[in-house]
Amino acid sequence: MGVSVLQRPTLVLNRHWQPVHVAPVARALVLLWNEAAHVVDPDDFQLYSWADWAKMAPRDGEPFIRTVRFRLRVPEVLTLTRHDRPRFNTVTFSRRNLFKRDHATCQYCGGRPGTEELTIDHVLPRAQGGQTTWENCVLACVACNSRKANRTPEQAAMKLRRPPFRPSWKPLYDASTVRIASWSRFLSAAYWNVPLLDDD
């Protein structure tokens, strides 16, 4: 039973099948054992309880956890049994997530010179009271950052491609770098573009 298998990500859906979280397999199995969630088979969307899931033999090449009595398939998607509303997770403000939000692209010239040539620019410079926040930081290539210097975009006669913003949580922002192909069935572009309202 490898630690790496227990740390693999599992997509967690609420009862409306909306993605709300990414949990390591170890946590996902606790939810399954406690009947707080069911496994979703991404192929046919069938639901499995712990008892049902434990009886299923792993497929060829599929990751599994070896116990004393059997081999347990690693779940890729769970749906919660008790959670009704979408959970609004906070996206950590980090260099990694800023690169994801801005698609590793300079927000002034649109260039993609590579991570080594991209810097974090404060739209309202710190020298003018600017804060290090989602709403005030963007990626900028070295040339654009040097040209802008300690000025606002307006003062430097430079235009932002889009204003900086705090992103909504998506599995994209989860710390894991493992990509699970089956998640694409639950992460459609339409889902992420639909506004969420308090009375949904």
PyMOL commands that set and color helices and strands:
alter all, ss='L'
color gray80, all
select helices_A, chain A and resi 3-6+25-33+50-54+95-101+115-117+126-128+142-148+171-173+181-186+189-193
alter helices_A, ss='H'
color red, helices_A
select strands_A, chain A and resi 9-13+19-24+37-40+47-48+64-66+71-73+77-80+118-122+137-141
alter strands_A, ss='S'
color yellow, strands_A
deselect
rebuild
show_as cartoon
